[in-house]
Amino acid sequence: MTHAAIDLYGLEAPQSAARHIVRTTLAGAADSEYTDDVVLVADELVGNAVEHAGAALDISLDVYDWGVAIQVRDDGEDTTAVPGAPPAADEYDEGGRGLLLVDVLASAWGVQRDKKGKRVIAIFLYRAGDTDR
């Protein structure tokens, strides 16, 4: 197992830092399409934390033989703010599609309270041909 984590609180560009840690951690461990999916979801989860909770606290990435688990934490307490099924966005909406992407790209995802607020967890199972190992 590989574990990587960084503190995002106070960073000027937390989404950029999240994308970087995912790409660096998955380099050589997964193909580019799989990595791109994980990067996109990490970017979206950090963006949501910044938009809805004011800041993302940290991101962690765990790489297993079966896939990847990514967690983004913020100090928000409203776990109902992350619906199980994202609502459909109107074609003129500027937002509202992010959780749909998370739902489509991740094998599973959810939200949990923790001692600092909440964390959103996304799981990505490897598909045949996804790993470079």
Buried (B, 14 or more C-beta within 10 A) or exposed (E): EEEBBBEBEEBEEBBEBBBBBBBEBBEEBBBEEBBBBBBBBBBBBBBBBBEEBEBBBBBBBBBEEEBBBBBBBBBBEEBEEBEEEBEEBEEEEEEEBBBBBBBEBBBEBEBEEEEEBBBBBBBBEBEEEBBEE
